[in-house]
C-alpha cells in the first residue's frame, strides 16, 4: 500500500532513543517511512528529527567539555605552582637575616698554610653561637691549634641573601678576624660554611639547638 502524502513535522516520527550519528539518520528515515509519513524530502525530514534530538545532547556535551577544560586549567595552574615551590628556584626564596635566630652548636676543622715553608698547621674548633635575627652574632669556642688548646669568645656580623647564601665576619677575644661564606639549609636549622681567609683551608657545620 502506497503511503499517503502530507506535510509532516519532525515530532510526528516519534522518539528514537540512543543513536550514533550515522545509524540515527537511517533509523529516523525508516521510522518515518514505516509510520506512513511521506514528505517532499524524506531525507530532510530524517535530518530534522536527528537535529531535534541531537541539539540538547550536543549542548550538554559542550557544557561538560567547557567544565572539564576549566577544571583542567585550574589543576594545571595549581600543579605548576606546587612544582615551582618544590623546585630549587622556589624553595630557595624568602631567606633573610631573620632566617638565622637562636643558638647553634658548631664544629669545624682545617689547617693553615705557612707562607714561607708551605707547612700545614692543623686546627679544630667546637663551640656555640647565637644569632639575633638582625645581623649580629656572638659565641664562644674551644680551639686546638696544632695541639695547643685555647678558649675564646667572639662577636660579629652576618649577611643573608634571598637564596640562602651569606657571609659572616667574626672578631675573637684575641683580636683575630675570620671570614666565612655560609649556606643555610631550607629548614633554617642547619648551616654549613667555609673560611675565606687567605692561607687557611677549613670548613664546618652547625645545627640549631
Secondary structure, DSSP 8 states (H G I E B T S, - for coil): ---------GGGG----S--HHHHHHHHHHHHHHTT---S-HHHHHHHHHHHHHHHHHHHHHHHHHHHHHHHHHHHHHHHHHHHHHSHHHHTTT--GGGSEEEEEEEEEEEEE-TTT--EEEEEEEEEEEEESSSEEEEEEEEEETTEEEEEEEEEEEEE-TTSEEEEEEEETTS-EEEEEEEE-TTSSEEEEEE-STTEEEEEEEEE-
